[in-house]
Amino acid sequence: MYTRLLQRKLGLVNALEVIGRKRDGQEHTAEEIRFLLSSYVRGEIPDYQMAAWLMAVCIRGMTPAETLALTEAMVASGEVLDLSAIDGIKVDKHSTGGVGDKVTLVAGPLAAACGVKVPKLSGRALAHTGGTLDKLESVPGVTVDLQPERFIQQVREIGIAVAAQSPRMVPADKLLYALRDVTATVPSLPLIASSIMSKKIAAGADAIVLDVKFGRGAFMPDIAAAEDLAREMVVLGEGAGRRTVALVTAMDNPLGRSVGNALEVQEALDALAGEGDQELLEVCLRVTREMCDVARVSADVEKVLRSGAGRERFERMLAAQGGHLERGLPVAPIRIAIGADADGHVEGIDALEVGLSALELGAGRTRKEDRIDPAAGFVIEAPVGARVRKGEPLVTVHAQTPELVERVASRIRNAWRIVDREVRRPPHVLARVDRDGVTKAD
């Protein structure tokens, strides 16, 4: 009945006219988009019609107004987290996914130690990219399933909580993504941007800092595509009333020295003590400064890092979510180093190959029901720029069996590109995008 009344109000006979308008390159009204999406969520529009519309969007594109309307309709399809009980400007941080990306585990607690309120809803491993929730769950006892009241109270008391998104939030995105995945309509900028930003907006934060990655280990192939996505998401965030900033970062090489859930938690703990890979620390400090800026919090981020307050905040968060670091992180029974084939300098490490190798070890999922081995992964011994001699270790493989190490040995060795000349590590943050436009790195 509701659909028929809305159709009459819009002057539509059925969804065919809406689909046809996009097929012919016309611009939708916000009402048309709300009608299409709400009808689909209620099961009144079948998959084949929605698939036709998604393909039309892929081919014809969407205007900024259409993309914002789609994002807002997706948010309205489910619950929106009310964070008004938390004082101050609440800041969410999101990464589009990478290999060895443990920035949330460092920047989130560090920002909280600076005085920023960080309510963070995160995801699980997707394809070759790691998931923040899986990393946290490698800590004995940690739960990421927090009821809203507990989530909000933890942010009020500790300054940060990292939890799983409620299945009642943005149900339209789950339905659309499943359909896009089987209809070759995933690579559409408006659909990608609205999918990401609808979840961020529904999470209730006042401001959002985005880390948009590109390269071999990321979903965006190059810097131009990443900048386009960053601009699109910033426009959506600002259009929804959220202060939004995006950093465009490289993911050709893994970030930091570890890949794998427990290994990355340990690296995050080390980074919060000011130790470890300098590139990882630089990225985390940059993201933290952006979080402080959008929250209007004045803090000497490096001083806070040196004080150890960020690590203390991370440990408090883990304990509040049931974690017991004193029991120790999971450790793989087999640890075998893979040596270099020749003398030289490390010019690059193929992040995609490392991520796919980690999948083979059990550090990620190829199917939703797969169990993750929290101890599996890699510790990088020779990062980009390092000089190595033949036989010296490039990487140490952490696995359950020697057979698993043997399975990935050739692929992981070939991920290292060794050259005769000296190599400088490339910059990691390439651009910053806000409502005023794009600023390239020096």
N, C-alpha and C positions, 0 to 999 in steps of 0.2 A: 504493500500500500504506500509506504513512504517513498519508494523508488518511483512509483507511478505519479505521485503528487509532485515530486521534484522534477520529473521529466516534463510534466505539463508546465511547471513554473519556468523551466528552461526552454520550453518550446521544442523538446526533443521527443522523438518517437521511441528511440532506444539508443544503446551505446554505439550503434553503427555510424550515426552522424558524427559523434565525437571522434571516433577512429578515422572516419573519412576526412574530417577537417585537418587532422595532423598529416594524414597521407598526402593531402593536397598542399601541404606547407603553410597552412593557416595557423594563426596563434590562438591558443585556447584561452578562454576566460578562467578565472580562479574557480568559478562555480562549476564549470565543466570538469575541471580536474578533481574537485571535491566529489562531484557526482560519480565520476568514473572510479575513483579509488574507494570511496565508501561502499559503493555497490559491489565492487570486487571482493572487499573484505567480508561482506555479508554473504557472499556466495551467489549473488544475483547476476553477476557477469562471469561467464565461463573462462577457463584458462586460454582457450584458443582466441577469444576476442581480445583479452588483455595482452596476449603474446603478439597479436597483430599491431596493437597500439605501441607496444615496446619497440617493435621493429621500425614502425613509422618514426618514433622518437629518435632511434639510432640513425636513421637516414636523414631526417629533416632537422633534427636538433630541437632545442627549446630556447626561448628567450630567457633573460634573467628573471623576468616577472613570472613566467611559467614555472621555472625551476623553483623559485621561492614558494609559489603556490603549491607545487607538488610536495616540497619539503614540509610545509605547514600542514598539508592534508595527511601526510604520513605521521607527523607528530600527533595530530588529533585522533589518529586511529587507535590510540591506546592511552595508558597512564602517563602522566608527566610528574616527575619527582618534585615535590615542593620542599625547597631548601630554605624557606623564609625564617625558620627557627634558628638558622646559623647566622651570626652577626658577620658583617663585613662583606666584601666582594668575593664570591666563591669562584675559583678558577679550575677548569678542567683542562687536561692535557691529552692530546691524542696523536698517535703515530699511525701512518698508513701501512706500516709493517716492514720489517727488515730482518736481517740475519745478525744475531748477536746484539740486538737492540734492547738494552736494559735501562734506557734513559729514564723511563717512568720510575723505576726502582731507586734511582738516584735523585733526579730532579724533584719528584713529588715530595719525599721527606725533607729534602734540603729547602724547598720553598716553604713547607710547613714550619720548619725551624726558623725561617726568616719572618714568619707571621702571616703567611698566606693560608687561607682555608682551601683545602684541596679535596673535594668530594669526587672520587674517580671511579667510574664504571668502565670496566675493561673487558677484553675478549680472550678467547683461547687461540691456540695455534691454528693457523690457516695455511694449508699447503706447506711450503718450505719456510714460512716465517713463524717465529715463535710467538707465544701468547703470554701476556703478563699474568693471567690467572694461573696457568700451568706452572709458571716459575714460582709464584707465591706458594702454591700447593706442594712444592717440593720441600718446604719447611715443615717439619713434623707438627701435626695438629692444626695447621692453619685452615680456616674456613673462609671462603670467599662468598658464601651465600648469607648475606646479611639482610635482615628485615629493615625496612626504611627507618624505623625508630632507632634501632641499634646503629645503623649507618650514620644517621644524623647526629646522634649523641657522641659517637666516636670522633666525628669531625669537630664537634664543639669542644671536646675535651683534649684531643691529641693534635688536631689540625689537619688530619688526613685519614681517609679510609679508602681502600681499593677493593671493590666488590664486583660481583657478576650482575649484569643487567637483568631486571625482572622480565620474565617472558611476556608479561602484559604490556611492556613498553614497545611501541612502534611495531605492532604485529603486521602492519602493511609491508614493512621492509622485509620481514622474513618471507612473506608470500611472494613478493616481487622478486627478491633475490633468487629464490628457488626456481622461479620461472625463467628469469634471465639466464641462469646457469645452464639451462637445457635448450635455450632458443637462440644462442649466439648473440645475445644482446647485453652482455656484461660490459664491453668496452664503449660505453657512451658516457661522455663527461657529465652531462646533467644528471644521469641516473646514478653514477658513482658518487657525485657530490651530494645529491639529495639523500642517498643511502647513509653516508657517513654523518652528515650534519643533522639529519632528523634524529639520530640516536644521541648526538651530543646535545641538541636543544632539549630533547625530552629528559635528559639527565639533570636539567635544572640549574646548571651553573650560570653565573652572570657573565663570565668571560671564558674564552677558549683559546688555548695556544696549540697550534697544529704543527706537526713535524711531517712534511710531505717528502717522501723519499723517492729517488729515481736511481736507475742503474740495474745491474745484473741481478741483484738480490731483492729488487723492489718490483711493485706492480706497474709503476710508471716507467717507461723505457728510457726517457732522456729528460734533460733539465727543462726543455721547452714544454713537454707534456706535464711535468710536475708543476711548473709555474702556472700553466693554464688551470690545472686542478686547484692549486692553492688560491688563485684569484677567485675561482668559482665558489669555493667554500667560504672564503672571507666575505664575499658579497652575501652569501646565504646567512652566515652568522650575524653580520651587521644588520641585514634586513629583518632578522628575527629579534633584534634588540640586544644581541650579545656582542660585546667588544671582542673582536677576533683578530688574531695575528697568526701568520704561518711562516715557518722557516722551511726552505727548500734544501734538503740535505742529500749527500751522495751515499749510495749503498752498492757500489761496485765491489767493495771489500767489506768483510764483516766488521762490525763496530766493536772495538775493544779486543780483549784477548781470549774471550771464552764464548762458546756456543753450546747451549744446553741448559736445562732448567736450573738445577742446583748449582751448577758451575757459574751461571750468570748471577744468581743470588749472592754467591760468595764474592764475585767480582764487584757487585754493587756495594756490598758491605765494605770491601777494600777501598772502593772509590770514595765512599762517604767518610773514610778515614784519611782521605787525601792521597791515597796510594794507587799505583797501577798505571794503566795506559793513559797517556796525556791527551790523546785525541778524544777518548771517551770523556775525560774530565772536562775538556774544553766545551764539548757539545752540551754536557749536562749543566755546566755553569751558564752557557748561553740561554738554554731553555729556562733555567731557573730565573735568570734576570728578566726574561720576557714575562714569566708568570708574576714576578713581583711588580713589574711595570703596569700590567693590565689590572692588577689588584690595588694599585696605588700604594704599595708598600715600599718604604725606603729601607734598604738593607745593603750591607757590604757582604755580598754573597760569598766571596772568597774567604773572608774572615769567619763567617759562619761555618763554612766547610772545614777550615783549619781547627776550629774549636771542637769539632766532633759532635756538634748539636744535631747535624743531619742524620748521622748514624744512630744516635740515641733516639731520635724521633722514629726512624725506621724500625728499630728494635721494639719500641713501645707500640707501634702499629701492629707489628707481627704478634706481639704478646696479647694485645687487645682482641685479635682475631683468632686466638687459641693457639698461637705458635709457640714452639719450644726450641729455640735455637740451641739451648744448652744440651739437647740430645744429639746435636750434630746434623749436618746436612747429609743426604744420601751420597754414598761413595761407590763408584763402580769397582767391581772386583778385578777387572782387567784394564790395565793402562799401558799402552804400547806407543812408543814414539815412531813417527814416520820420518825418515831421513831424506835429505836433499840428494838429487841425482848428480848435481854438479856444483862447482864453486860459482859464486856470483852474488848479486844483490836481488832482493825480492822487489819486483816491479809492481806486482799486483797479486791479489788472492781472489779468485772467482767466488763471490758470495753465494751465487745460485748453486754452484757445485757443492759448496760447504753445507748449505742449507739442505740440499737433497741428500747428501751423505748423512747428515744428522737424522733425517727422516728414516733412513735405512737402519740406523742404530736404535731407533725407537724413541728419539727425543721429540718427535711430533706425530701428527696423525695424517694418514692418507684416507681414512674413513672416520666418520663421527664417533663410532663405537670403539675405536682403537684405544688401548691403554698406553699411557706414556711411561717410559722409563725415566724417572726424574734425575738419575745419575748419569745418563748417557750424554755424550757430546764431545767437544774438542777444546783443548787449551792450545792457543796459538803460541808457539815458541819463537817463530821468525816472522814478525809483522812486516808490513810494507816498509821498505827502506833499509831493512836489516841486511847485513852481509853474512853469508853462510858459506861453509865449506862442504864439499861432498861428504855425505854421511851424517852431517850434523842435523839435529831434529828440526823439522819444520813445524810439527804439530804433534801433540800427544792425544791419542784416541782413548776415550773412556767408554767402556762397553761391558756387557754382561759375559761375552764369550770371545775367545780368540777368533772363532769363525766369523763373527760380526766385524771384527777389525780387518780380517782378510778381505771380506766382501767390499769394504769401502776404501781399502788402501790405495789402489790404483787411481780411483777417482779423486781422492783427497790429495794425493801427491801431484796429480796433474792440475789441481786447482791453483797451485803456486806457480807463478810465472817468474823465472829467474833470468836475469840479463847480466852482461859483463860490466856495464857502467854503474856508477853510483846513482841512487834514486832518492828523491825527496818525497816525503809523504804529501799527497795532494790535500788541498783544503776540503773540509767536510761540509761546512755551511756555505752554500753558494748564493743564496738570496733570501730576502725577507719581504713578505707581502703583508700589507695592511690596507685599511680603507683608502689610503692615499696613493697606493700603487706598489710597484716592485722596486726594491733597492738591492742592487747587485753587491756581492761581497767584493772587497778590495782584491 
